[in-house]
Amino acid sequence: MLHLVSAVLGKMYDVVTARSTDEALQKISLSEPDVIITDVRMPGDSGLVLLARVREQHPHIPVILMTGYGDKEVAVTALKTGAFDFLDKPFSNSELIASMERATAYCLLKRLDNSVYERLRSVSAQLNLHQEFSDSTVVAVGASFGGTEAIADLMSQLPGNMPPMVITLHVPPTFSADYASRLNKISQIHVQQAEGGERLKPGTAFLAPGGKHLAVRKSAQGSYVTDLVDTPPVHSCKPSVDVLFHSVARTVGANAIGIVLTGMGSDGAEGLLSMLKAGATTFAQDQASSKMFAMPRAAIEAGAVEHIVSLKEMPAAIIKCLSASNAFQGKL
């Protein structure tokens, strides 16, 4: 079981394994993991003992417990002891991954509540746009693995009079609304999860809900509005960055900025290229500051990126682009 779990999760996460409670506690102290998965049956003390020890020594770390075949009593005990989730054997790879996504989402939300983001908010006023923008300009952002923190870092430093923004991040449905709420607390921009039909106005940002694609379309009145699309996943992603970027290319054209941040896979590369061909300015996060460089690399290799910028320099680069001329033409 240890080998199977590490093989599945090792494709998406850095995995450290242990074969006993004592070994696990030693490695937890050294590696400070975000999530712990343990079997009830372990050499020496059981997984319930490990769960109790972790709750005492590291109460912030969510613990997923793999229980015996149909052992409901153990599951109830685990939840009472403080287990974040449990997996009843036999379970599928998709059930394992879904449990991990819930646990990592919990970790990321806790991290966003950390005081470091309050400090980020305090310095956001250092960047200013000395002009007002209409809703004819749109900034589109896409990210995946590592993007939760990268987007928070970016949003906390952008001024409140930014053109409207649309954001797609690969997250599960249980996470996106809470994440949007956290972003709203640390940003001068009003951030919310898109519900569909909201008008894109300066000083607002809309996050794609987990499980649905976010797009931009023109309303009957001629303004840009959000559009939720319930079509199949693209690149196994829903929401997909490509869906968002393609819609911005079609609808907004040259009066747009497209940004690919850290992430796994290639989602966003084709859409960013379509934005570039439509006349938009395009950015990608550089390798040094990316937690996972696959998405930016795919966009760069596709010829879709004009500017490769570190996460630290990204806010100023966006401001420079927007401030280049009063009649924004989409180019630095």
C-alpha positions in Angstrom: 0.0 0.0 0.0 2.8 2.4 0.8 4.4 1.8 -2.6 1.1 2.3 -4.4 0.2 5.5 -2.6 3.6 7.0 -3.1 3.6 6.0 -6.8 0.3 7.8 -7.4 1.0 10.9 -5.4 4.6 11.1 -6.4 3.6 12.3 -9.9 2.1 15.5 -8.3 3.7 16.0 -5.0 7.1 15.6 -3.2 6.5 12.4 -1.2 8.5 11.3 1.9 7.8 7.8 3.2 8.1 6.1 6.6 7.5 2.5 7.7 6.7 3.0 11.4 5.3 5.6 13.8 8.7 6.4 15.2 10.2 6.9 11.8 7.3 9.0 10.7 7.5 11.3 13.6 11.2 11.8 13.0 10.7 12.6 9.3 7.7 14.9 10.1 10.0 17.0 12.4 12.7 17.2 9.7 10.6 17.7 6.5 7.6 19.6 7.9 5.1 18.1 5.5 1.9 19.9 4.4 -0.2 16.7 4.6 0.3 13.3 6.3 -1.3 10.0 5.0 -1.0 7.0 7.3 -2.4 3.4 7.3 -4.1 2.2 10.5 -1.9 -0.9 10.3 1.8 -0.1 10.8 4.7 -1.9 12.4 4.8 -1.0 16.1 2.2 1.6 17.1 -0.9 1.9 14.9 -1.8 4.8 12.6 -4.3 6.0 15.3 -1.3 6.4 17.7 0.5 8.4 15.0 -2.6 10.5 14.4 -2.8 11.3 18.1 0.9 12.2 18.3 0.6 14.5 15.2 -2.4 16.2 16.7 -0.4 16.9 19.8 2.8 18.0 18.2 1.8 19.4 14.8 -1.9 20.3 15.1 -1.8 22.4 11.9 -1.0 19.4 9.6 -4.0 17.6 8.2 -3.9 13.8 8.5 -5.6 11.4 6.1 -6.1 7.9 7.6 -6.3 4.7 5.5 -8.7 2.4 7.4 -9.2 -1.4 7.2 -11.7 -3.0 5.0 -15.1 -1.7 6.1 -13.9 -0.8 9.6 -16.4 1.9 10.4 -15.5 1.9 14.1 -11.9 2.8 13.3 -13.0 5.6 11.0 -15.3 7.1 13.6 -12.4 7.0 16.2 -10.1 8.6 13.7 -12.5 11.5 13.0 -13.0 12.0 16.7 -9.2 12.0 17.3 -8.9 14.7 14.6 -8.3 13.0 11.3 -8.9 15.4 8.4 -10.2 12.6 6.2 -10.2 8.8 5.9 -10.0 6.4 3.0 -11.7 3.1 3.4 -9.9 0.3 1.6 -10.2 -0.6 -1.2 -10.1 2.9 -2.7 -9.4 4.2 -6.2 -6.6 6.5 -7.4 -9.2 9.2 -8.0 -10.5 8.9 -4.4 -6.9 9.2 -3.1 -6.2 12.2 -5.3 -9.5 13.9 -4.3 -8.7 13.5 -0.6 -5.2 15.0 -1.2 -6.7 17.9 -3.1 -9.1 18.7 -0.2 -6.2 18.5 2.3 -3.8 20.6 0.2 -6.6 23.2 -0.3 -7.0 23.4 3.5 -3.3 23.9 3.8 -3.2 26.7 1.2 -6.1 28.5 2.8 -4.5 28.4 6.2 -1.3 29.7 4.6 -3.2 32.6 3.0 -4.5 33.5 6.5 -0.9 33.8 7.7 0.3 37.3 8.7 2.7 37.4 5.8 -0.1 38.3 3.5 -1.2 41.2 5.7 2.4 42.5 5.3 2.1 42.1 1.6 -1.1 44.1 1.6 0.6 46.9 3.5 3.1 47.5 0.7 0.7 47.2 -2.2 0.1 51.0 -2.3 3.7 51.4 -3.4 2.6 50.5 -7.0 0.2 53.0 -8.5 -1.6 53.5 -11.9 -1.7 57.3 -12.5 -4.7 56.9 -14.9 -8.2 55.6 -15.0 -9.1 52.7 -17.2 -12.4 51.8 -18.9 -13.7 48.3 -19.0 -12.4 47.9 -22.5 -9.0 46.6 -21.1 -8.9 43.1 -19.5 -6.1 41.3 -17.7 -6.2 37.5 -17.8 -4.2 35.3 -15.5 -3.7 31.5 -15.5 -1.9 29.2 -13.0 -1.8 25.7 -11.6 0.5 24.1 -9.1 2.1 26.8 -6.9 -0.4 29.3 -8.3 -2.3 29.7 -5.1 0.5 31.6 -3.5 1.8 33.2 -6.7 -1.6 34.7 -7.4 -2.0 35.9 -3.8 1.4 37.6 -4.0 0.5 39.3 -7.3 -2.9 40.4 -6.3 -1.7 41.8 -3.0 0.6 44.3 -4.8 -1.7 45.6 -7.6 -3.4 48.9 -7.2 -7.2 49.2 -6.8 -7.8 51.0 -10.1 -6.6 48.1 -12.2 -8.5 47.2 -15.3 -10.9 44.3 -14.8 -9.1 40.9 -14.2 -10.2 37.3 -14.9 -8.3 34.5 -13.2 -8.2 30.7 -13.8 -6.5 28.5 -11.2 -6.6 24.7 -11.2 -8.5 24.1 -8.0 -11.3 21.8 -6.9 -14.9 23.1 -6.5 -14.6 23.0 -2.7 -11.7 25.5 -2.7 -12.4 28.3 -5.2 -15.0 30.3 -3.2 -12.9 30.4 0.0 -9.8 31.2 -2.0 -11.5 34.1 -3.8 -12.6 35.4 -0.4 -9.1 35.2 0.9 -7.8 37.1 -2.1 -10.4 39.8 -1.6 -9.1 40.4 2.0 -5.5 40.9 0.9 -6.1 42.9 -2.3 -7.1 46.5 -3.0 -9.0 45.0 -6.0 -12.5 43.5 -5.3 -12.1 39.8 -5.9 -14.9 37.2 -6.1 -15.7 33.9 -7.5 -17.4 34.3 -10.9 -21.1 33.3 -11.0 -21.6 34.1 -14.7 -23.0 37.3 -16.2 -21.0 39.8 -14.0 -19.9 42.9 -15.8 -16.1 43.4 -15.9 -15.4 46.7 -14.4 -12.1 48.4 -13.3 -11.1 47.5 -9.8 -12.7 44.0 -10.0 -11.3 40.5 -10.5 -13.2 37.3 -11.0 -11.9 33.8 -10.2 -13.1 30.7 -12.1 -15.1 28.4 -9.9 -13.7 24.9 -9.5 -15.4 22.5 -11.9 -16.5 25.1 -14.5 -14.6 27.0 -17.2 -14.5 30.8 -17.0 -14.7 32.7 -20.2 -15.3 36.4 -21.3 -18.0 37.4 -23.7 -19.7 40.6 -24.8 -23.2 41.3 -23.5 -26.1 42.6 -25.6 -25.2 46.0 -24.2 -21.7 45.7 -25.5 -19.9 45.4 -22.2 -17.6 42.5 -21.3 -19.1 40.0 -18.8 -18.1 36.7 -17.3 -19.4 33.5 -18.8 -19.3 30.0 -17.1 -18.9 27.2 -19.5 -19.8 23.6 -18.4 -18.0 21.8 -21.2 -15.6 18.8 -20.9 -12.2 19.3 -19.3 -9.4 20.7 -21.5 -5.9 19.2 -20.9 -7.7 17.3 -18.1 -8.4 20.6 -16.4 -11.7 22.2 -15.4 -11.4 25.1 -15.2 -9.0 25.5 -18.0 -6.7 28.4 -18.7 -6.9 27.8 -22.4 -10.7 28.3 -22.4 -10.2 31.6 -20.6 -7.4 32.9 -22.8 -9.1 31.9 -26.1 -12.2 33.7 -25.1 -10.2 36.9 -24.2 -8.4 36.7 -27.5 -11.7 36.5 -29.4 -13.6 39.0 -27.3 -11.1 41.6 -26.2 -8.3 41.3 -28.8 -5.4 43.7 -28.5 -6.7 45.5 -25.4 -5.7 42.6 -23.2 -2.8 41.3 -21.1 -2.3 37.5 -20.7 -0.2 36.1 -17.9 0.9 32.5 -17.3 2.2 31.8 -13.8 3.6 28.7 -12.2 1.9 25.3 -12.9 2.1 21.8 -14.2 1.2 20.7 -17.7 0.7 22.9 -20.8 -2.7 24.4 -20.2 -2.7 28.0 -21.3 0.0 27.8 -23.9 -2.4 27.6 -26.9 -4.7 30.2 -25.5 -1.9 32.6 -24.7 -0.6 32.3 -28.3 -4.1 33.2 -29.6 -4.0 36.3 -27.4 -0.6 37.2 -28.8 -1.8 36.8 -32.3 -4.8 39.0 -31.5 -2.4 41.8 -30.4 -2.4 41.3 -26.7 0.7 41.7 -24.5 1.8 38.4 -22.9 3.8 37.5 -19.9 5.2 34.3 -18.3 6.7 33.8 -14.9 10.4 32.9 -15.0 11.8 29.5 -14.0 13.7 30.7 -10.9 10.5 32.0 -9.2 8.2 29.3 -10.4 7.3 26.4 -8.1 6.6 24.4 -11.2 7.8 25.8 -14.5 6.0 23.4 -16.9 3.1 25.8 -17.8 5.3 28.9 -18.4 7.8 26.7 -20.3 5.1 25.3 -22.6 3.9 28.9 -23.4 7.4 30.0 -24.1 8.2 27.1 -26.3 4.9 27.7 -28.2 6.1 31.2 -29.0 3.3 32.8 -27.0 5.3 34.8 -24.6 6.7 38.3 -25.1 8.0 39.0 -21.6 9.5 36.5 -19.1 9.4 38.1 -15.7 10.0 37.0 -12.1 7.1 36.9 -9.7 8.6 39.7 -7.7 8.9 41.9 -10.8 5.5 40.9 -12.3 3.3 43.6 -10.6 5.7 46.5 -11.7 5.9 45.0 -15.2 2.1 44.9 -15.5 1.8 48.5 -14.3 4.5 49.6 -16.8 2.6 48.0 -19.6 -0.7 49.6 -18.6 0.9 53.0 -18.1 2.7 53.0 -21.4 0.0 55.1 -23.0 -3.3 56.6 -22.1 -4.8 54.9 -25.1 -3.6 51.4 -24.2 -2.5 49.5 -27.3 -1.5 46.3 -25.6 2.3 46.7 -26.0 5.1 47.9 -23.8 
